[in-house]
Amino acid sequence: MSPGVGKTYEMLRAARRRKAEGGDVVVGVVETHGRKETESLLRGLEVMARAPIAYRDRALMEFDIDGALTRRPDLLLVDEYAHSNAPGSRHPKRWQDVEELLAAGIDVWTTLNVQHLESLSDVVLRITGVRQREAVPDSALSRADDIEVIDITPDELRKRLAEGKVYVPETARVASDNFFKVENLTALRELALRRAAQTVDDHLLAQLRERGVPGPWAASERILVLIGGDAMSASLVRTGRRMSDMMMDAPWSIAHVERPSGSRSDARSASRLSDAFKLAEQLGGRAVILSGDDIVRTVLDHAHRNNITQIVIGRTRGGRFSEWTGRALSAEILRRAQGVAIHVVTEGEPTPSEKQTVSGARAPLDWRGYFAGAGLIAGATGLALLLDALFDRVDLGVIYLAAVVAAGVLSGLRPALVAATLAFLVYNFLFLQPLYSFLIGSPTDVLTLVLFWGVALGTGVLAGRVREQAKAAQRRAAGVSALLAASQTLSAAGDRATTAQSLAEQAAAAAGGGAVV
């Protein structure tokens, strides 16, 4: 938690119990800071001598790592994990000494104040106004086999401070008015408890994965917010942040699912997604883009892999038919989810300005694909008329089928559907009795025509999907290539001006416009 709570004292008490049980316990280095109660616990324990380090015409006494490696006890006590060693020592930091001891097979007990964790340095600075000079990487703490939190109330710690059990009286008065304020100690206490709980949770999840226990495991809450390119995106992101606050700052992320077989998002949807990702980053969330045609399965698989316990999804205004048939995304996730809580957020009534924006945001229809499909059907009709005049028995339906497939491959799904309908009508009009009429004279022709229309329609749909998937793959490949080029360009930049120019060029290429430094 902070200096003075009794970390070293408790470590020495536990060491004495271990020694009484017959363990080989050695004190490598302990800082008592003149506290008589702590010094008294050293009696009866083997304490290693410190090694002198020459620095600026004097000798600084530091932990003797070579002596510890030679002695090789079963358990070694190394106090003040974040301590910076004197210049000339083997390692700059004491936690690096501990890493070497662990690699040599020696168990180590050590002590650490929460404010010395690297990931919390900025948070501690904002809370206390004091920049910590000594820091320990979080990965070092994550590798600990056991963590014990030494915790007392802020009032009790300030009482110990006033009694001179932490610092000498003059230093204690200054500390009480600055670092040891009640609000600072309360915040540090909460940080220590949360960080210890997170580490324990990480260890538990690792063990469950090793044993193959299927997730999610609700040891702690993890929130996933699903967003699309609609107007609810920003609202859902804020909902995720509020849920995180209510669940003791639970980790949260947002996710968007791209469908390889789907059409590309319009500019407005892409802009909303970009804004939502930026908002999530500002609010402390993490963004991820998933890919899969089955949105529900993709989301649930991601949730199980990442131990998600809470899923937030929006329910936009739409027809009730989709709810009744189970095709609404929220209804389908509710039906198929197991072991995870689903939160459905409904969409509010749009303002008049939003209604006007939505009504005017539709992209203009590209008629070129439809004209191309009609041209292919016209070409197929000309070929069919020619073959019908030259031969007595020709399967003319195959010609129209090929034209519909070509329309799907070249122009996409919707032009393929229009081409299939047009082929249905032309084939009926020109080649089925009675000729030059949309009437069908034979029941057998009805079945033939319906089968042809169904095959043509299905083929056009599949061909259109393949085309859209190819376009999506090209977009992803182009994005990867652009990132690689940007990385190589930035790596080669030698100064700030070159870096700025490179960033401007990459931004201009990505946006398809110009950029000025």
C-alpha positions, 0 to 999 in steps of 0.5 A: 500500500505505502511506506509504514504499513508493516510489509517488512515487519510481516515478512520477517514474522513469516520468515521466523515461522518458516525457520521454526518449521525447519526451513533454510531461511536467510536474510539477504537485505532488509531495511529497518529504517531504525524501527526497533520492532522490525530490528528485533525480528532479525534476532535468530535469523541468518543475515548476510553481510552487504557488499561495498560498492565504490562510488565517488570516493566512498563505499555504498553498502548494497545487497551481495548477490554473489554471496547469495548465489554462493550460499543458495538458501531455500528462501532468501529475503530481499527487501524493497523490490523497487530499490535502485542499486548503486552505480557499478552494481551488477544490475541497475535495479534490485528487482533484476537481482531478484530475477537472477536469483529466481533463475538460479532456483532460489525462492525469494520473498520481497516487499513492494509499495503499489506506487512503484508499479510502472503502469500506475506511475501516472495515476499515482502522480495525479493522486499524490503530486509526487513522481516516483523515481523507482519503478518495477515493470508489471510483468515482474509482479505478474510472475510472482507465485503468491501475493500478500497485501499488507493493509491497514486503514489510513487513520491507523497509518497516520497514527503510526506516523505521528508516533514516530513508527514510520519516520523521525518526528520532523520527517513525519510532520512533513510527510503527514501534510503531503504524501500521507494525506488521508485521501492519498492513502485511501486511493493507494489502498484501493490501487493495491487491493485492485492490483492484487485482485487482478493478479490473482485473477490472471493466475486463476484464468491461466490455471483454468486455461491449462486445465481446459475448463471451458469459459467464460469464468466469472472470477471478475467482470469483463465487458464487451460492447458491440457496435455497428455503423449506426447512430447508437455507437457513441451511446453504447460506448458510453454505456460500456464505460458506465458499466465498467465504473459500476463494476469496480473499473472492470476491463472493457472493450468495444467490438465491430464485426465485419462480414466478408460476404457483406457489402462495404459500409458507406461513408457515414457508417465508417465515420461513426465507427471511427468516432466510436473507436476514438471515444472508446480510447479516450474513455479507457476502453480497447477496440477490436475488429472481428471478421465473420459471416455469422455475427453471433457465432463470431461474437460469442467465440470472441467472448469465450476466448477472452473470458467476457462476462458482460455483453452490451448490444444495441436494439435499433428501431425496426420491424417486429417481424425480425424479432418474431422470426428470431433474426434480430441480432439482440434476440439471436444473441440472447437465444444462443449465449451461454454463461454470459450476461446480455444487456440490450440498450434500446434506441432513443427517439431521434431529434428532427435534425437526426431524422433529416440527416438520416433521410439525406444520408443515402448514397446515390444508386450506381446504375452502371451495374444494372445496365451491365446486367441488362446488356448481358441479358440482351447479349444472351437473348441475341445468342439464344435467338441465333441458336434457336434459328439454327438448331431444332433442340437447344437448351436456351436456359443455360445461356441465360443462366451464364448471363446471370452468373456473369452479372453477379461476378462483374456487378454484384448481388443486386444487379444479379437479382435484377438480371435474373428477373429480366432473364425470367421475363425474356425467356418466357416471352420469346421462347415459351408457348404462347410466344410473345406473351407472358402467359404460360400455356403448359403446366410443365413449362411452369415448373421449368420456368420456376426452377430456372428462376430459382437456380438463376437467382441462387447463382446470382446471389452466390456469385455476388457474394464471392465478388464482395468477398474478393473486394473485402480481401483486397481492402484488407490486403491494401490496409496491411500493405499501407501499414507496412509501408508506413512502418518502413517509412517511419523507421527510416525517418531520421528527424522530426521534419522527416517523420512529420513529412512521412506522416503527412504523405501516409495520411494523404494516401489513406484519405485520398487527398492532400496533406500539409505539414 
